[in-house]
Amino acid sequence: MPYPAMPCPATRRPVASRLAARRLAARVFIRLGRAASPRARGTRRLEPSRSGEGDLDLERTMARWPGSGPLHSEDLVTRAWAARTRAVCLLVDASGSMAGPGVAMAAVAAAAVVLASGYRLAPSVIAFSGEVRVLQPQGTRRPPDDLVGDLVGLRGHGVTDLARALRAAAAQLARADGDERVAVLLSDCLRTAGADPATALAGIDRLHVLCPAGDGSDSAADGTGDGGPGQAAALARAGGGISQPVRTLADVAPALQHLLA
């Protein structure tokens, strides 16, 4: 009786990545609002209101007073807690500099966000190198297992055009109804092609970076690009967000919690 065929390493790797993504998803608490839902839970902050609910905003109310006569009810400005919803785009770097552990870590992190968000959030998902591939468009929802399969099947190759990826993210986020448009970039930021990514942030309200950090080098191996943790931090600052370096899968859950809180 023949022995059953053993799966080859290329087959085992996606299976292991799926399991890692599911374990990671169980540890990631998504705190992002549901896009296009005015009453959804999201980031809550005090905002001016003309509904009469909340506490009186004396400064704004007095600014509406003509200087004489009584104030009418429609002139009163109050402040009330309101939820601000977010639209999110995940950008996974699948370029040559991310080959091996880097792209695997980025793919597992993105897959974990997809699995952890359930039906509360349907982010657009983009994989990129020199070209851009939209794995899930904004405003649509693929079966999570199919999307996760595409993510954990990514293999790093080609140049890294961060600016093109960010412009693609902005185009996806422009289709959303959220109050805040957030891009989460999973990349070592070793740019080897395209424009300066800091010039491609229009349409993105906040950019966070999860940066797989290998040997700690801040420059591309071939000397033609720039990047690494230093560039990741600078790019996140330019995008009004934060950067989190990660070296192992154990670092990913707390890093995602920090980025998405």
Secondary structure, 3 states (H helix, E strand, C coil): CCCCCCCCHHHHHHHHHHHHHHHHHCCCCCCCCCCCCCCCCCEEEEEEECCCCCEECHHHHHHHCCCCCCCCHHHCCEEEEEEECEEEEEEEECCHHHCCHHHHHHHHHHHHHHHHHCCCCCCEEEEECCCEEEEECCCCCCCHHHHHHHHHCCCCCCCCCHHHHHHHHHHHHCCCCCCEEEEEEECCCCECCCCCHHHCCCCCCEEEEEEECCCCCCECCCCCCECCHHHHHHHHHHCCCCEEEECCHHHHHHHHHHHHC
